[in-house]
Amino acid sequence: MNAALLGVAIRGYRLRRRQIHNGKPWTLDDLAVATDDDKAHLSRIERGSILPNRATLLRIAAALELARPETEFLLRLAGFAPLLDTPGPEAAEAAVRWLARQSRAYLNPFTLYALDMRVWYTNALWLRLMGMTPARFRTCMVGHDLTDSYVAHCSTTDLVHSRYRNHAELEQRSVIRCRTAAIDGLLPQERVNELLRNDKFRAMWEAGESRIAQSCLSGQQAYSEVDYPGRGILRFDTWWCPLQIDPRFLVILHIPHDVYTREAVTEIRRDPRPEPGEPCLFHGYGCGNATHHGHAAAAAVSRAKPAGLHAGH
């Protein structure tokens, strides 16, 4: 706990906010009104004379419209546990919109996962590599977690498995990342218990115990191989990076491992659009029944349009 540093941080965030009518920094009066708190009390907090309780600190963070990493920074300074909640559709929608804006000129494939194993977004180049249409991705993958693929008879899951030559290793790495997140306090125990009800997931969870020390949520390098029809095996170095605005999400970047893959990726961008493929009776794709988890985020995917290729993919 460091009351002095906490006060300095809060004051810095307060001065960063601007009054609507004149553009000047927020005063303590502004913060007092926004938090429904006493100005003198807030002044003592900023001077480092007292430590606020957790509820007061969260009210201050909400009033200052702090991003999640900034809020958790204040919590750590005050000696409180980080925010523990599973990102839902609204958080995913915000993550998708931010990532879509930031990645418009990005030239390599990527996907967006939450630490609770749910997939939320990808760019058009990854869809091309998988031979998948945006509609199939939205219906069969958005809002679903990795354990779905263990029980679902889904043609989309089969397609992804057939394209990744080392898919089993990638699945194991995903479970290790999930376990690391749980150890670091980034996943609620209720969500962990829910995932562990799946026999296959539990087996990989236990098998990954010896590899936990190799996993780091601040960034991790892996390797993947994609079997792309007509071009053979494409090799990628994959980096798992926390999303800047919300560390509950991970962006998996696929960087070409060699010259051949880099050149092939450039050419694949001009390939014909993927065909819809066979219907998925499990998730309703192709059957006029696109019911699935995360409708809000799925709508965000539709509006954002996966980045990397022209609209329509």
C-alpha positions in Angstrom: 0.0 0.0 0.0 1.3 3.4 -0.9 -1.1 6.3 0.0 1.3 9.0 -1.4 1.6 7.4 -4.8 -2.1 6.6 -4.9 -2.9 10.3 -4.2 -0.5 11.4 -6.9 -2.0 9.0 -9.4 -5.6 10.1 -8.7 -4.7 13.8 -8.9 -3.0 13.1 -12.3 -6.0 11.3 -13.6 -8.3 14.1 -12.3 -6.2 16.8 -14.1 -6.4 14.8 -17.3 -10.1 15.2 -17.4 -11.5 18.4 -18.9 -14.5 20.5 -18.1 -17.0 20.5 -20.9 -17.7 24.3 -20.9 -14.1 25.6 -20.9 -11.7 22.7 -21.4 -9.9 23.3 -18.1 -8.8 20.4 -15.9 -11.3 19.0 -13.4 -11.2 20.5 -9.9 -11.8 18.8 -6.7 -15.3 20.2 -6.8 -15.9 18.5 -10.1 -14.7 15.2 -8.7 -16.7 15.6 -5.5 -19.9 16.2 -7.5 -19.2 13.2 -9.8 -18.5 10.8 -6.9 -21.1 12.2 -4.5 -18.3 12.6 -2.0 -16.9 15.3 0.3 -14.3 17.7 -1.3 -12.2 17.7 1.9 -12.2 13.9 2.0 -11.0 13.7 -1.6 -8.3 16.3 -0.9 -6.9 14.2 1.9 -6.9 11.2 -0.4 -4.9 13.1 -3.0 -2.5 14.4 -0.4 -1.8 10.8 0.7 -3.1 11.5 4.2 -5.6 8.7 4.1 -6.3 5.6 2.0 -9.8 5.3 0.5 -11.7 2.1 0.8 -12.3 -0.1 -2.2 -15.8 1.2 -3.0 -14.6 4.9 -2.8 -11.7 4.1 -5.1 -14.0 2.4 -7.7 -16.3 5.4 -7.6 -13.4 7.7 -8.3 -12.2 5.5 -11.1 -15.7 5.5 -12.6 -16.1 9.3 -12.3 -12.8 9.8 -14.0 -13.7 7.3 -16.7 -10.5 5.3 -16.2 -9.7 2.4 -18.4 -9.6 -1.0 -16.7 -5.8 -1.2 -16.5 -5.8 2.3 -14.9 -8.4 1.2 -12.4 -6.5 -1.9 -11.5 -3.3 0.2 -11.1 -5.1 2.3 -8.4 -6.4 -0.9 -6.7 -2.9 -2.3 -6.6 -1.5 0.9 -5.1 -4.2 0.8 -2.4 -3.5 -2.9 -1.6 -6.7 -4.2 -3.0 -7.3 -7.3 -5.1 -7.8 -6.7 -8.9 -11.2 -6.7 -10.5 -12.4 -10.2 -10.8 -15.1 -10.6 -13.3 -15.6 -12.5 -16.6 -15.9 -10.2 -19.6 -19.4 -10.3 -21.0 -20.8 -9.2 -24.3 -20.6 -5.5 -23.5 -16.9 -5.7 -22.6 -16.3 -7.8 -25.7 -18.1 -5.3 -27.9 -15.9 -2.5 -26.5 -12.8 -4.6 -27.1 -13.8 -5.5 -30.7 -14.5 -1.9 -31.6 -11.2 -0.7 -30.2 -9.2 -3.5 -31.9 -11.0 -3.0 -35.2 -10.0 0.6 -35.3 -6.4 -0.1 -34.3 -5.9 -2.9 -36.8 -7.3 -1.5 -40.0 -3.8 -1.4 -41.6 -2.5 -4.6 -40.0 -1.2 -7.0 -42.6 -1.1 -10.4 -40.7 -3.8 -12.7 -39.3 -4.9 -12.3 -35.7 -7.7 -13.4 -33.4 -9.1 -12.0 -30.1 -9.8 -14.3 -27.2 -10.9 -13.6 -23.6 -8.9 -15.2 -20.7 -12.0 -17.3 -19.9 -11.5 -19.1 -23.3 -14.1 -17.4 -25.3 -13.3 -16.2 -28.8 -14.7 -12.8 -29.9 -13.1 -11.4 -33.1 -10.7 -12.0 -35.9 -9.6 -10.2 -39.0 -10.4 -11.2 -42.6 -7.0 -12.7 -43.3 -7.4 -15.3 -40.6 -10.8 -16.2 -42.0 -9.2 -16.7 -45.4 -6.6 -19.0 -43.9 -9.3 -21.0 -42.3 -11.5 -21.0 -45.4 -14.3 -19.5 -43.3 -16.9 -16.9 -44.1 -17.7 -14.1 -41.6 -21.2 -15.5 -41.1 -19.8 -18.9 -40.1 -17.4 -17.2 -37.7 -20.1 -15.1 -36.1 -22.5 -18.0 -35.7 -20.1 -20.9 -34.6 -17.3 -19.1 -32.8 -18.2 -15.6 -31.5 -18.9 -15.9 -27.8 -18.2 -19.6 -27.6 -15.3 -21.0 -25.6 -12.7 -23.6 -26.4 -14.6 -26.3 -24.5 -17.5 -26.0 -27.0 -15.3 -27.8 -29.5 -14.9 -30.8 -27.2 -18.6 -31.6 -27.2 -20.1 -29.9 -30.3 -20.4 -31.7 -33.6 -19.7 -28.5 -35.4 -18.4 -28.4 -39.0 -16.7 -25.1 -38.3 -14.6 -26.7 -35.5 -13.8 -29.5 -37.9 -12.6 -27.0 -40.5 -10.3 -25.2 -38.0 -8.9 -28.5 -36.8 -8.2 -29.6 -40.4 -6.3 -26.3 -41.2 -4.1 -26.2 -38.1 -1.6 -29.1 -38.3 -0.6 -28.6 -34.6 -4.0 -27.9 -33.3 -3.7 -30.2 -30.3 -0.6 -28.3 -29.1 -2.4 -24.9 -29.6 -5.4 -26.2 -27.5 -3.0 -27.2 -24.7 -1.3 -23.8 -24.8 -4.7 -22.1 -24.5 -5.6 -24.2 -21.4 -2.2 -23.3 -19.9 -2.9 -19.6 -20.5 -6.3 -20.0 -18.8 -4.6 -21.7 -15.8 -2.0 -19.0 -15.6 -4.8 -16.3 -15.6 -6.5 -18.2 -12.8 -3.3 -18.3 -10.7 -2.7 -14.5 -11.4 -6.2 -13.8 -10.1 -7.6 -12.7 -13.5 -10.4 -15.3 -13.6 -13.1 -15.8 -11.1 -13.1 -19.3 -9.4 -16.7 -19.8 -10.5 -15.6 -19.6 -14.2 -12.7 -22.0 -13.5 -15.0 -24.5 -11.9 -17.4 -24.3 -14.9 -14.6 -25.0 -17.3 -13.3 -27.9 -15.2 -16.6 -29.7 -15.5 -15.5 -30.7 -19.0 -13.5 -33.9 -18.9 -11.1 -33.0 -21.8 -10.5 -29.6 -20.4 -9.7 -30.9 -17.0 -7.3 -33.4 -18.4 -5.4 -30.7 -20.3 -5.5 -28.5 -17.2 -3.8 -31.2 -15.2 -1.4 -32.0 -17.9 -0.3 -28.4 -18.2 0.7 -28.0 -14.5 4.4 -28.7 -15.3 4.4 -26.0 -18.0 2.9 -23.1 -16.0 6.3 -21.6 -15.3 6.8 -21.2 -19.1 3.6 -19.1 -19.5 3.5 -15.4 -19.0 0.4 -13.3 -19.5 2.4 -10.2 -20.6 3.3 -11.9 -23.8 4.2 -15.4 -25.0 5.6 -16.8 -28.2 4.3 -20.0 -29.8 4.3 -21.6 -33.2 1.6 -22.8 -35.6 1.3 -24.5 -38.9 -1.6 -23.9 -41.3 -2.3 -26.3 -44.1 -3.7 -24.0 -46.8 -5.1 -25.7 -50.0 -2.9 -25.2 -53.0 0.0 -23.6 -51.0 1.0 -26.3 -48.6 2.2 -25.7 -45.1 2.4 -22.1 -43.9 4.4 -21.5 -40.7 3.7 -18.7 -38.2 5.2 -17.5 -35.0 2.3 -16.6 -32.8 2.4 -14.0 -30.0 -0.2 -13.9 -27.3 -0.5 -10.3 -26.1 -2.9 -8.7 -23.6 -5.3 -6.2 -25.1 -4.1 -2.7 -24.2 -7.5 -1.4 -23.0 -8.6 -4.6 -21.2 -6.1 -7.3 -20.1 -8.9 -9.8 -19.7 -8.6 -10.2 -23.5 -5.7 -11.6 -25.5 -4.8 -10.8 -29.1 -3.1 -13.7 -30.9 -0.8 -12.4 -33.6 0.3 -14.7 -36.4 3.6 -13.5 -37.8 5.0 -15.3 -40.9 7.9 -17.5 -39.9 9.7 -17.6 -43.2 9.9 -15.8 -46.6 7.6 -18.4 -48.3 4.8 -17.9 -45.7 5.1 -14.1 -45.9 4.8 -14.1 -49.7 2.0 -16.7 -49.6 0.0 -14.5 -47.1 0.3 -11.6 -49.5 -1.1 -13.6 -52.4 -3.8 -15.2 -50.2 -5.3 -11.8 -49.7 -6.3 -11.8 -53.4 -7.7 -15.4 -53.3 -11.4 -15.9 -53.9 -13.7 -15.5 -51.0 -14.3 -18.7 -49.0 -17.4 -20.7 -49.8 -20.1 -21.0 -47.1 -19.5 -24.8 -46.8 -21.8 -27.3 -45.2 -24.4 -26.2 -42.6 -23.6 -26.5 -38.9 -26.6 -28.2 -37.3 -25.2 -27.7 -33.8 -25.0 -23.8 -33.9 -27.6 -23.2 -36.6 -25.3 -21.8 -39.3 -26.8 -22.2 -42.7 -30.2 -23.1 -41.2 -31.6 -19.6 -40.7 -31.1 -19.9 -36.9 -28.0 -18.0 -35.8 -28.6 -18.2 -32.0 -25.4 -18.2 -30.0 -23.7 -16.5 -27.0 -22.8 -12.9 -27.2 -25.3 -11.2 -29.5 -23.9 -7.7 -28.7 -20.4 -8.7 -29.6 -21.5 -10.5 -32.7 -23.3 -7.3 -33.8 -20.1 -5.4 -33.1 -18.2 -7.8 -35.4 -20.8 -7.2 -38.1 -20.5 -3.4 -37.8 -16.7 -3.4 -37.4 -16.1 -5.8 -40.3 -13.0 -8.0 -39.6 -9.9 -5.9 -40.6 -7.2 -6.9 -43.0 -9.1 -7.2 -46.3 -11.8 -5.2 -48.1 -15.3 -5.4 -46.7 -17.1 -8.6 -47.7 -13.8 -10.5 -47.5 
